């Protein structure tokens, strides 16, 4: 179900349509609004320049977060591989222990 919500970004009203909740879409708009207003506060940038700079900054943060997420996934995979190897070694040790106990009895 698509949600439609009116938001104000940098003094202009926009209608956003997305499947996310209205509260989430408000947060997105607020982030863009804050970034653009911060950039425009210097007085050196037009609204278009502020929008491009805000989008560039947000895209930079997104790409850095994606890279960080991928690094964490890779680390997690390494830890899981190590855990599986340790589990296999433990199973082998248990089998060997059972075998040794049986030899001792017999």
PDB file as gemmi writes it, atoms N, CA and C in Angstrom:
CRYST1    1.000    1.000    1.000  90.00  90.00  90.00 P 1                      
ATOM      1  N   UNK A   1       0.836  -1.174   0.000  1.00  0.00           N  
ATOM      2  CA  UNK A   1       0.000   0.000   0.000  1.00  0.00           C  
ATOM      3  C   UNK A   1       0.888   1.246   0.000  1.00  0.00           C  
ATOM      4  N   UNK A   2       0.670   2.132  -0.929  1.00  0.00           N  
ATOM      5  CA  UNK A   2       1.481   3.325  -1.058  1.00  0.00           C  
ATOM      6  C   UNK A   2       0.903   4.449  -0.211  1.00  0.00           C  
ATOM      7  N   UNK A   3       1.767   5.116   0.553  1.00  0.00           N  
ATOM      8  CA  UNK A   3       1.357   6.249   1.368  1.00  0.00           C  
ATOM      9  C   UNK A   3       1.710   7.538   0.648  1.00  0.00           C  
ATOM     10  N   UNK A   4       0.875   8.529   0.813  1.00  0.00           N  
ATOM     11  CA  UNK A   4       1.075   9.838   0.208  1.00  0.00           C  
ATOM     12  C   UNK A   4       1.099  10.860   1.345  1.00  0.00           C  
ATOM     13  N   UNK A   5       2.143  11.682   1.383  1.00  0.00           N  
ATOM     14  CA  UNK A   5       2.262  12.644   2.475  1.00  0.00           C  
ATOM     15  C   UNK A   5       2.861  13.938   1.944  1.00  0.00           C  
ATOM     16  N   UNK A   6       2.369  15.037   2.466  1.00  0.00           N  
ATOM     17  CA  UNK A   6       2.916  16.348   2.111  1.00  0.00           C  
ATOM     18  C   UNK A   6       3.975  16.717   3.140  1.00  0.00           C  
ATOM     19  N   UNK A   7       5.128  17.172   2.636  1.00  0.00           N  
ATOM     20  CA  UNK A   7       6.240  17.575   3.495  1.00  0.00           C  
ATOM     21  C   UNK A   7       6.745  18.929   3.022  1.00  0.00           C  
ATOM     22  N   UNK A   8       7.443  19.610   3.899  1.00  0.00           N  
ATOM     23  CA  UNK A   8       8.067  20.878   3.544  1.00  0.00           C  
ATOM     24  C   UNK A   8       9.570  20.708   3.641  1.00  0.00           C  
ATOM     25  N   UNK A   9      10.232  20.997   2.536  1.00  0.00           N  
ATOM     26  CA  UNK A   9      11.681  20.929   2.478  1.00  0.00           C  
ATOM     27  C   UNK A   9      12.187  22.272   1.975  1.00  0.00           C  
ATOM     28  N   UNK A  10      12.961  22.924   2.803  1.00  0.00           N  
ATOM     29  CA  UNK A  10      13.572  24.205   2.441  1.00  0.00           C  
ATOM     30  C   UNK A  10      12.513  25.228   2.008  1.00  0.00           C  
ATOM     31  N   UNK A  11      11.403  25.225   2.728  1.00  0.00           N  
ATOM     32  CA  UNK A  11      10.352  26.191   2.466  1.00  0.00           C  
ATOM     33  C   UNK A  11       9.407  25.851   1.337  1.00  0.00           C  
ATOM     34  N   UNK A  12       9.617  24.754   0.669  1.00  0.00           N  
ATOM     35  CA  UNK A  12       8.748  24.335  -0.439  1.00  0.00           C  
ATOM     36  C   UNK A  12       7.979  23.088  -0.033  1.00  0.00           C  
ATOM     37  N   UNK A  13       6.724  23.021  -0.438  1.00  0.00           N  
ATOM     38  CA  UNK A  13       5.912  21.844  -0.116  1.00  0.00           C  
ATOM     39  C   UNK A  13       6.032  20.815  -1.234  1.00  0.00           C  
ATOM     40  N   UNK A  14       6.216  19.563  -0.831  1.00  0.00           N  
ATOM     41  CA  UNK A  14       6.322  18.453  -1.772  1.00  0.00           C  
ATOM     42  C   UNK A  14       5.383  17.340  -1.331  1.00  0.00           C  
ATOM     43  N   UNK A  15       4.901  16.575  -2.294  1.00  0.00           N  
ATOM     44  CA  UNK A  15       4.101  15.402  -1.998  1.00  0.00           C  
ATOM     45  C   UNK A  15       4.973  14.177  -2.249  1.00  0.00           C  
ATOM     46  N   UNK A  16       5.166  13.385  -1.213  1.00  0.00           N  
ATOM     47  CA  UNK A  16       5.965  12.161  -1.328  1.00  0.00           C  
ATOM     48  C   UNK A  16       5.034  10.956  -1.348  1.00  0.00           C  
ATOM     49  N   UNK A  17       5.364   9.997  -2.178  1.00  0.00           N  
ATOM     50  CA  UNK A  17       4.598   8.756  -2.233  1.00  0.00           C  
ATOM     51  C   UNK A  17       5.586   7.603  -2.069  1.00  0.00           C  
ATOM     52  N   UNK A  18       5.310   6.746  -1.096  1.00  0.00           N  
ATOM     53  CA  UNK A  18       6.191   5.606  -0.839  1.00  0.00           C  
ATOM     54  C   UNK A  18       5.427   4.561  -0.046  1.00  0.00           C  
ATOM     55  N   UNK A  19       5.987   3.381   0.015  1.00  0.00           N  
ATOM     56  CA  UNK A  19       5.362   2.302   0.783  1.00  0.00           C  
ATOM     57  C   UNK A  19       5.694   2.404   2.271  1.00  0.00           C  
ATOM     58  N   UNK A  20       6.678   3.219   2.616  1.00  0.00           N  
ATOM     59  CA  UNK A  20       7.045   3.384   4.016  1.00  0.00           C  
ATOM     60  C   UNK A  20       5.964   4.192   4.740  1.00  0.00           C  
ATOM     61  N   UNK A  21       6.018   4.167   6.059  1.00  0.00           N  
ATOM     62  CA  UNK A  21       5.024   4.868   6.871  1.00  0.00           C  
ATOM     63  C   UNK A  21       5.189   6.383   6.741  1.00  0.00           C  
ATOM     64  N   UNK A  22       4.107   7.115   6.964  1.00  0.00           N  
ATOM     65  CA  UNK A  22       4.203   8.580   6.929  1.00  0.00           C  
ATOM     66  C   UNK A  22       5.237   9.132   7.908  1.00  0.00           C  
ATOM     67  N   UNK A  23       5.341   8.539   9.091  1.00  0.00           N  
ATOM     68  CA  UNK A  23       6.321   9.038  10.064  1.00  0.00           C  
ATOM     69  C   UNK A  23       7.754   8.844   9.557  1.00  0.00           C  
ATOM     70  N   UNK A  24       7.991   7.739   8.894  1.00  0.00           N  
ATOM     71  CA  UNK A  24       9.319   7.510   8.320  1.00  0.00           C  
ATOM     72  C   UNK A  24       9.602   8.533   7.216  1.00  0.00           C  
ATOM     73  N   UNK A  25       8.612   8.766   6.371  1.00  0.00           N  
ATOM     74  CA  UNK A  25       8.785   9.721   5.278  1.00  0.00           C  
ATOM     75  C   UNK A  25       9.009  11.129   5.822  1.00  0.00           C  
ATOM     76  N   UNK A  26       8.370  11.462   6.950  1.00  0.00           N  
ATOM     77  CA  UNK A  26       8.604  12.755   7.593  1.00  0.00           C  
ATOM     78  C   UNK A  26      10.057  12.866   8.052  1.00  0.00           C  
ATOM     79  N   UNK A  27      10.592  11.775   8.593  1.00  0.00           N  
ATOM     80  CA  UNK A  27      11.989  11.776   9.044  1.00  0.00           C  
ATOM     81  C   UNK A  27      12.932  11.991   7.870  1.00  0.00           C  
ATOM     82  N   UNK A  28      12.641  11.344   6.750  1.00  0.00           N  
ATOM     83  CA  UNK A  28      13.464  11.504   5.551  1.00  0.00           C  
ATOM     84  C   UNK A  28      13.438  12.961   5.099  1.00  0.00           C  
ATOM     85  N   UNK A  29      12.250  13.513   5.024  1.00  0.00           N  
ATOM     86  CA  UNK A  29      12.112  14.908   4.599  1.00  0.00           C  
ATOM     87  C   UNK A  29      12.808  15.856   5.576  1.00  0.00           C  
ATOM     88  N   UNK A  30      12.688  15.579   6.862  1.00  0.00           N  
ATOM     89  CA  UNK A  30      13.333  16.420   7.875  1.00  0.00           C  
ATOM     90  C   UNK A  30      14.852  16.382   7.736  1.00  0.00           C  
ATOM     91  N   UNK A  31      15.397  15.227   7.421  1.00  0.00           N  
ATOM     92  CA  UNK A  31      16.839  15.105   7.227  1.00  0.00           C  
ATOM     93  C   UNK A  31      17.290  15.965   6.045  1.00  0.00           C  
ATOM     94  N   UNK A  32      16.584  15.840   4.936  1.00  0.00           N  
ATOM     95  CA  UNK A  32      16.926  16.636   3.748  1.00  0.00           C  
ATOM     96  C   UNK A  32      16.766  18.130   4.045  1.00  0.00           C  
ATOM     97  N   UNK A  33      15.679  18.485   4.711  1.00  0.00           N  
ATOM     98  CA  UNK A  33      15.432  19.881   5.056  1.00  0.00           C  
ATOM     99  C   UNK A  33      16.552  20.440   5.933  1.00  0.00           C  
ATOM    100  N   UNK A  34      16.926  19.696   6.942  1.00  0.00           N  
ATOM    101  CA  UNK A  34      17.993  20.138   7.846  1.00  0.00           C  
ATOM    102  C   UNK A  34      19.303  20.318   7.096  1.00  0.00           C  
ATOM    103  N   UNK A  35      19.645  19.336   6.276  1.00  0.00           N  
ATOM    104  CA  UNK A  35      20.901  19.423   5.520  1.00  0.00           C  
ATOM    105  C   UNK A  35      20.905  20.625   4.583  1.00  0.00           C  
ATOM    106  N   UNK A  36      19.809  20.820   3.863  1.00  0.00           N  
ATOM    107  CA  UNK A  36      19.753  21.942   2.928  1.00  0.00           C  
ATOM    108  C   UNK A  36      19.805  23.271   3.659  1.00  0.00           C  
ATOM    109  N   UNK A  37      19.057  23.391   4.761  1.00  0.00           N  
ATOM    110  CA  UNK A  37      19.057  24.645   5.517  1.00  0.00           C  
ATOM    111  C   UNK A  37      20.426  24.946   6.113  1.00  0.00           C  
ATOM    112  N   UNK A  38      21.125  23.911   6.564  1.00  0.00           N  
ATOM    113  CA  UNK A  38      22.475  24.104   7.106  1.00  0.00           C  
ATOM    114  C   UNK A  38      23.406  24.626   6.023  1.00  0.00           C  
ATOM    115  N   UNK A  39      23.320  24.047   4.845  1.00  0.00           N  
ATOM    116  CA  UNK A  39      24.170  24.480   3.730  1.00  0.00           C  
ATOM    117  C   UNK A  39      23.812  25.898   3.302  1.00  0.00           C  
ATOM    118  N   UNK A  40      22.514  26.186   3.221  1.00  0.00           N  
ATOM    119  CA  UNK A  40      22.077  27.511   2.779  1.00  0.00           C  
ATOM    120  C   UNK A  40      22.342  28.599   3.817  1.00  0.00           C  
ATOM    121  N   UNK A  41      22.528  28.213   5.079  1.00  0.00           N  
ATOM    122  CA  UNK A  41      22.755  29.194   6.139  1.00  0.00           C  
ATOM    123  C   UNK A  41      24.037  29.988   5.904  1.00  0.00           C  
ATOM    124  N   UNK A  42      24.961  29.430   5.170  1.00  0.00           N  
ATOM    125  CA  UNK A  42      26.201  30.147   4.883  1.00  0.00           C  
ATOM    126  C   UNK A  42      25.963  31.315   3.931  1.00  0.00           C  
ATOM    127  N   UNK A  43      24.820  31.276   3.225  1.00  0.00           N  
ATOM    128  CA  UNK A  43      24.483  32.358   2.311  1.00  0.00           C  
ATOM    129  C   UNK A  43      25.194  32.290   0.974  1.00  0.00           C  
ATOM    130  N   UNK A  44      26.000  31.272   0.778  1.00  0.00           N  
ATOM    131  CA  UNK A  44      26.783  31.183  -0.457  1.00  0.00           C  
ATOM    132  C   UNK A  44      26.154  30.279  -1.505  1.00  0.00           C  
ATOM    133  N   UNK A  45      25.096  29.547  -1.137  1.00  0.00           N  
ATOM    134  CA  UNK A  45      24.561  28.541  -2.051  1.00  0.00           C  
ATOM    135  C   UNK A  45      23.092  28.787  -2.362  1.00  0.00           C  
ATOM    136  N   UNK A  46      22.728  28.540  -3.604  1.00  0.00           N  
ATOM    137  CA  UNK A  46      21.321  28.609  -4.006  1.00  0.00           C  
ATOM    138  C   UNK A  46      20.616  27.355  -3.492  1.00  0.00           C  
ATOM    139  N   UNK A  47      19.309  27.339  -3.620  1.00  0.00           N  
ATOM    140  CA  UNK A  47      18.529  26.175  -3.207  1.00  0.00           C  
ATOM    141  C   UNK A  47      18.960  24.932  -4.010  1.00  0.00           C  
ATOM    142  N   UNK A  48      19.175  25.106  -5.312  1.00  0.00           N  
ATOM    143  CA  UNK A  48      19.601  23.982  -6.149  1.00  0.00           C  
ATOM    144  C   UNK A  48      20.968  23.472  -5.719  1.00  0.00           C  
ATOM    145  N   UNK A  49      21.903  24.389  -5.504  1.00  0.00           N  
ATOM    146  CA  UNK A  49      23.240  23.974  -5.054  1.00  0.00           C  
ATOM    147  C   UNK A  49      23.158  23.267  -3.701  1.00  0.00           C  
ATOM    148  N   UNK A  50      22.328  23.805  -2.801  1.00  0.00           N  
ATOM    149  CA  UNK A  50      22.162  23.185  -1.479  1.00  0.00           C  
ATOM    150  C   UNK A  50      21.578  21.785  -1.617  1.00  0.00           C  
ATOM    151  N   UNK A  51      20.616  21.624  -2.534  1.00  0.00           N  
ATOM    152  CA  UNK A  51      20.013  20.300  -2.743  1.00  0.00           C  
ATOM    153  C   UNK A  51      21.052  19.315  -3.258  1.00  0.00           C  
ATOM    154  N   UNK A  52      21.883  19.767  -4.200  1.00  0.00           N  
ATOM    155  CA  UNK A  52      22.909  18.880  -4.758  1.00  0.00           C  
ATOM    156  C   UNK A  52      23.955  18.539  -3.703  1.00  0.00           C  
ATOM    157  N   UNK A  53      24.383  19.528  -2.934  1.00  0.00           N  
ATOM    158  CA  UNK A  53      25.360  19.259  -1.879  1.00  0.00           C  
ATOM    159  C   UNK A  53      24.783  18.351  -0.792  1.00  0.00           C  
ATOM    160  N   UNK A  54      23.530  18.585  -0.416  1.00  0.00           N  
ATOM    161  CA  UNK A  54      22.886  17.733   0.590  1.00  0.00           C  
ATOM    162  C   UNK A  54      22.773  16.310   0.073  1.00  0.00           C  
ATOM    163  N   UNK A  55      22.345  16.156  -1.182  1.00  0.00           N  
ATOM    164  CA  UNK A  55      22.235  14.816  -1.771  1.00  0.00           C  
ATOM    165  C   UNK A  55      23.591  14.139  -1.838  1.00  0.00           C  
ATOM    166  N   UNK A  56      24.627  14.888  -2.195  1.00  0.00           N  
ATOM    167  CA  UNK A  56      25.979  14.334  -2.267  1.00  0.00           C  
ATOM    168  C   UNK A  56      26.460  13.894  -0.891  1.00  0.00           C  
ATOM    169  N   UNK A  57      26.220  14.719   0.129  1.00  0.00           N  
ATOM    170  CA  UNK A  57      26.626  14.364   1.489  1.00  0.00           C  
ATOM    171  C   UNK A  57      25.876  13.135   1.995  1.00  0.00           C  
ATOM    172  N   UNK A  58      24.580  13.083   1.738  1.00  0.00           N  
ATOM    173  CA  UNK A  58      23.779  11.933   2.174  1.00  0.00           C  
ATOM    174  C   UNK A  58      24.203  10.672   1.427  1.00  0.00           C  
ATOM    175  N   UNK A  59      24.481  10.799   0.120  1.00  0.00           N  
ATOM    176  CA  UNK A  59      24.946   9.646  -0.663  1.00  0.00           C  
ATOM    177  C   UNK A  59      26.291   9.158  -0.144  1.00  0.00           C  
ATOM    178  N   UNK A  60      27.174  10.085   0.218  1.00  0.00           N  
ATOM    179  CA  UNK A  60      28.475   9.719   0.781  1.00  0.00           C  
ATOM    180  C   UNK A  60      28.296   8.921   2.070  1.00  0.00           C  
ATOM    181  N   UNK A  61      27.434   9.401   2.940  1.00  0.00           N  
ATOM    182  CA  UNK A  61      27.166   8.687   4.196  1.00  0.00           C  
ATOM    183  C   UNK A  61      26.579   7.310   3.930  1.00  0.00           C  
ATOM    184  N   UNK A  62      25.660   7.231   2.965  1.00  0.00           N  
ATOM    185  CA  UNK A  62      25.043   5.947   2.613  1.00  0.00           C  
ATOM    186  C   UNK A  62      26.093   4.956   2.137  1.00  0.00           C  
ATOM    187  N   UNK A  63      26.959   5.392   1.227  1.00  0.00           N  
ATOM    188  CA  UNK A  63      27.987   4.495   0.691  1.00  0.00           C  
ATOM    189  C   UNK A  63      28.957   4.048   1.777  1.00  0.00           C  
ATOM    190  N   UNK A  64      29.315   4.951   2.674  1.00  0.00           N  
ATOM    191  CA  UNK A  64      30.203   4.583   3.784  1.00  0.00           C  
ATOM    192  C   UNK A  64      29.523   3.571   4.702  1.00  0.00           C  
ATOM    193  N   UNK A  65      28.223   3.767   4.973  1.00  0.00           N  
ATOM    194  CA  UNK A  65      27.479   2.817   5.808  1.00  0.00           C  
ATOM    195  C   UNK A  65      27.356   1.465   5.126  1.00  0.00           C  
ATOM    196  N   UNK A  66      27.125   1.466   3.815  1.00  0.00           N  
ATOM    197  CA  UNK A  66      27.038   0.200   3.077  1.00  0.00           C  
ATOM    198  C   UNK A  66      28.373  -0.534   3.132  1.00  0.00           C  
ATOM    199  N   UNK A  67      29.468   0.202   2.993  1.00  0.00           N  
ATOM    200  CA  UNK A  67      30.792  -0.399   3.074  1.00  0.00           C  
ATOM    201  C   UNK A  67      31.035  -0.975   4.462  1.00  0.00           C  
ATOM    202  N   UNK A  68      30.659  -0.217   5.476  1.00  0.00           N  
ATOM    203  CA  UNK A  68      30.802  -0.681   6.850  1.00  0.00           C  
ATOM    204  C   UNK A  68      29.963  -1.937   7.093  1.00  0.00           C  
ATOM    205  N   UNK A  69      28.738  -1.932   6.573  1.00  0.00           N  
ATOM    206  CA  UNK A  69      27.852  -3.087   6.716  1.00  0.00           C  
ATOM    207  C   UNK A  69      28.460  -4.312   6.043  1.00  0.00           C  
ATOM    208  N   UNK A  70      29.020  -4.118   4.854  1.00  0.00           N  
ATOM    209  CA  UNK A  70      29.628  -5.238   4.140  1.00  0.00           C  
ATOM    210  C   UNK A  70      30.839  -5.768   4.902  1.00  0.00           C  
ATOM    211  N   UNK A  71      31.624  -4.880   5.497  1.00  0.00           N  
ATOM    212  CA  UNK A  71      32.765  -5.313   6.309  1.00  0.00           C  
ATOM    213  C   UNK A  71      32.299  -6.124   7.513  1.00  0.00           C  
ATOM    214  N   UNK A  72      31.224  -5.667   8.158  1.00  0.00           N  
ATOM    215  CA  UNK A  72      30.687  -6.412   9.301  1.00  0.00           C  
ATOM    216  C   UNK A  72      30.156  -7.780   8.874  1.00  0.00           C  
ATOM    217  N   UNK A  73      29.484  -7.834   7.720  1.00  0.00           N  
ATOM    218  CA  UNK A  73      28.997  -9.118   7.209  1.00  0.00           C  
ATOM    219  C   UNK A  73      30.157 -10.068   6.952  1.00  0.00           C  
ATOM    220  N   UNK A  74      31.213  -9.538   6.380  1.00  0.00           N  
ATOM    221  CA  UNK A  74      32.392 -10.356   6.090  1.00  0.00           C  
ATOM    222  C   UNK A  74      33.009 -10.877   7.385  1.00  0.00           C  
ATOM    223  N   UNK A  75      33.120 -10.003   8.383  1.00  0.00           N  
ATOM    224  CA  UNK A  75      33.641 -10.429   9.684  1.00  0.00           C  
ATOM    225  C   UNK A  75      32.761 -11.511  10.293  1.00  0.00           C  
ATOM    226  N   UNK A  76      31.459 -11.292  10.245  1.00  0.00           N  
ATOM    227  CA  UNK A  76      30.512 -12.252  10.804  1.00  0.00           C  
ATOM    228  C   UNK A  76      30.638 -13.598  10.099  1.00  0.00           C  
ATOM    229  N   UNK A  77      30.760 -13.573   8.773  1.00  0.00           N  
ATOM    230  CA  UNK A  77      30.927 -14.814   8.024  1.00  0.00           C  
ATOM    231  C   UNK A  77      32.195 -15.524   8.476  1.00  0.00           C  
ATOM    232  N   UNK A  78      33.268 -14.769   8.673  1.00  0.00           N  
ATOM    233  CA  UNK A  78      34.513 -15.365   9.155  1.00  0.00           C  
ATOM    234  C   UNK A  78      34.335 -16.011  10.517  1.00  0.00           C  
ATOM    235  N   UNK A  79      33.638 -15.319  11.412  1.00  0.00           N  
ATOM    236  CA  UNK A  79      33.382 -15.869  12.748  1.00  0.00           C  
ATOM    237  C   UNK A  79      32.525 -17.135  12.666  1.00  0.00           C  
ATOM    238  N   UNK A  80      31.516 -17.123  11.803  1.00  0.00           N  
ATOM    239  CA  UNK A  80      30.662 -18.300  11.649  1.00  0.00           C  
ATOM    240  C   UNK A  80      31.447 -19.474  11.066  1.00  0.00           C  
ATOM    241  N   UNK A  81      32.314 -19.176  10.100  1.00  0.00           N  
ATOM    242  CA  UNK A  81      33.156 -20.232   9.531  1.00  0.00           C  
ATOM    243  C   UNK A  81      34.064 -20.836  10.598  1.00  0.00           C  
ATOM    244  N   UNK A  82      34.655 -19.969  11.424  1.00  0.00           N  
ATOM    245  CA  UNK A  82      35.512 -20.449  12.515  1.00  0.00           C  
ATOM    246  C   UNK A  82      34.709 -21.285  13.510  1.00  0.00           C  
ATOM    247  N   UNK A  83      33.503 -20.835  13.832  1.00  0.00           N  
ATOM    248  CA  UNK A  83      32.649 -21.574  14.771  1.00  0.00           C  
ATOM    249  C   UNK A  83      32.282 -22.942  14.201  1.00  0.00           C  
ATOM    250  N   UNK A  84      31.956 -22.992  12.923  1.00  0.00           N  
ATOM    251  CA  UNK A  84      31.632 -24.278  12.290  1.00  0.00           C  
ATOM    252  C   UNK A  84      32.833 -25.203  12.266  1.00  0.00           C  
ATOM    253  N   UNK A  85      34.013 -24.649  12.018  1.00  0.00           N  
ATOM    254  CA  UNK A  85      35.229 -25.462  12.031  1.00  0.00           C  
ATOM    255  C   UNK A  85      35.469 -26.016  13.437  1.00  0.00           C  
ATOM    256  N   UNK A  86      35.298 -25.159  14.447  1.00  0.00           N  
ATOM    257  CA  UNK A  86      35.481 -25.595  15.836  1.00  0.00           C  
ATOM    258  C   UNK A  86      34.453 -26.664  16.201  1.00  0.00           C  
ATOM    259  N   UNK A  87      33.235 -26.506  15.716  1.00  0.00           N  
ATOM    260  CA  UNK A  87      32.187 -27.492  15.986  1.00  0.00           C  
ATOM    261  C   UNK A  87      32.544 -28.835  15.367  1.00  0.00           C  
ATOM    262  N   UNK A  88      33.058 -28.794  14.148  1.00  0.00           N  
ATOM    263  CA  UNK A  88      33.464 -30.032  13.485  1.00  0.00           C  
ATOM    264  C   UNK A  88      34.617 -30.698  14.233  1.00  0.00           C  
ATOM    265  N   UNK A  89      35.566 -29.884  14.683  1.00  0.00           N  
ATOM    266  CA  UNK A  89      36.696 -30.419  15.446  1.00  0.00           C  
ATOM    267  C   UNK A  89      36.222 -31.020  16.758  1.00  0.00           C  
ATOM    268  N   UNK A  90      35.261 -30.366  17.403  1.00  0.00           N  
ATOM    269  CA  UNK A  90      34.707 -30.892  18.650  1.00  0.00           C  
ATOM    270  C   UNK A  90      34.029 -32.236  18.409  1.00  0.00           C  
ATOM    271  N   UNK A  91      33.263 -32.338  17.334  1.00  0.00           N  
ATOM    272  CA  UNK A  91      32.605 -33.609  17.004  1.00  0.00           C  
ATOM    273  C   UNK A  91      33.633 -34.698  16.771  1.00  0.00           C  
ATOM    274  N   UNK A  92      34.696 -34.357  16.061  1.00  0.00           N  
ATOM    275  CA  UNK A  92      35.758 -35.336  15.804  1.00  0.00           C  
ATOM    276  C   UNK A  92      36.422 -35.765  17.107  1.00  0.00           C  
ATOM    277  N   UNK A  93      36.657 -34.821  18.013  1.00  0.00           N  
ATOM    278  CA  UNK A  93      37.253 -35.157  19.310  1.00  0.00           C  
ATOM    279  C   UNK A  93      36.328 -36.065  20.122  1.00  0.00           C  
ATOM    280  N   UNK A  94      35.041 -35.801  20.066  1.00  0.00           N  
ATOM    281  CA  UNK A  94      34.085 -36.643  20.789  1.00  0.00           C  
ATOM    282  C   UNK A  94      34.081 -38.053  20.232  1.00  0.00           C  
ATOM    283  N   UNK A  95      34.109 -38.165  18.906  1.00  0.00           N  
ATOM    284  CA  UNK A  95      34.151 -39.502  18.289  1.00  0.00           C  
ATOM    285  C   UNK A  95      35.429 -40.239  18.703  1.00  0.00           C  
ATOM    286  N   UNK A  96      36.523 -39.533  18.713  1.00  0.00           N  
ATOM    287  CA  UNK A  96      37.804 -40.137  19.103  1.00  0.00           C  
ATOM    288  C   UNK A  96      37.772 -40.556  20.571  1.00  0.00           C  
ATOM    289  N   UNK A  97      37.153 -39.730  21.419  1.00  0.00           N  
ATOM    290  CA  UNK A  97      37.041 -40.056  22.837  1.00  0.00           C  
ATOM    291  C   UNK A  97      36.212 -41.322  23.032  1.00  0.00           C  
ATOM    292  N   UNK A  98      35.084 -41.419  22.330  1.00  0.00           N  
ATOM    293  CA  UNK A  98      34.244 -42.619  22.420  1.00  0.00           C  
ATOM    294  C   UNK A  98      35.039 -43.830  21.955  1.00  0.00           C  
ATOM    295  N   UNK A  99      35.776 -43.673  20.879  1.00  0.00           N  
ATOM    296  CA  UNK A  99      36.583 -44.777  20.333  1.00  0.00           C  
ATOM    297  C   UNK A  99      37.641 -45.215  21.349  1.00  0.00           C  
ATOM    298  N   UNK A 100      38.292 -44.257  21.976  1.00  0.00           N  
ATOM    299  CA  UNK A 100      39.319 -44.595  22.976  1.00  0.00           C  
ATOM    300  C   UNK A 100      38.712 -45.276  24.206  1.00  0.00           C  
ATOM    301  N   UNK A 101      37.536 -44.822  24.624  1.00  0.00           N  
ATOM    302  CA  UNK A 101      36.867 -45.441  25.770  1.00  0.00           C  
ATOM    303  C   UNK A 101      36.500 -46.884  25.443  1.00  0.00           C  
ATOM    304  N   UNK A 102      36.056 -47.133  24.218  1.00  0.00           N  
ATOM    305  CA  UNK A 102      35.689 -48.474  23.817  1.00  0.00           C  
ATOM    306  C   UNK A 102      36.922 -49.382  23.759  1.00  0.00           C  
ATOM    307  N   UNK A 103      38.030 -48.852  23.300  1.00  0.00           N  
ATOM    308  CA  UNK A 103      39.275 -49.628  23.254  1.00  0.00           C  
ATOM    309  C   UNK A 103      39.752 -49.952  24.643  1.00  0.00           C  
ATOM    310  N   UNK A 104      39.607 -49.020  25.584  1.00  0.00           N  
ATOM    311  CA  UNK A 104      40.045 -49.215  26.955  1.00  0.00           C  
ATOM    312  C   UNK A 104      39.231 -50.314  27.634  1.00  0.00           C  
ATOM    313  N   UNK A 105      37.900 -50.347  27.335  1.00  0.00           N  
ATOM    314  CA  UNK A 105      37.034 -51.363  27.915  1.00  0.00           C  
ATOM    315  C   UNK A 105      37.353 -52.743  27.356  1.00  0.00           C  
ATOM    316  N   UNK A 106      37.697 -52.751  26.090  1.00  0.00           N  
ATOM    317  CA  UNK A 106      37.854 -54.029  25.421  1.00  0.00           C  
ATOM    318  C   UNK A 106      39.205 -54.555  25.465  1.00  0.00           C  
TER     319      UNK A 106                                                      
END                                                                             
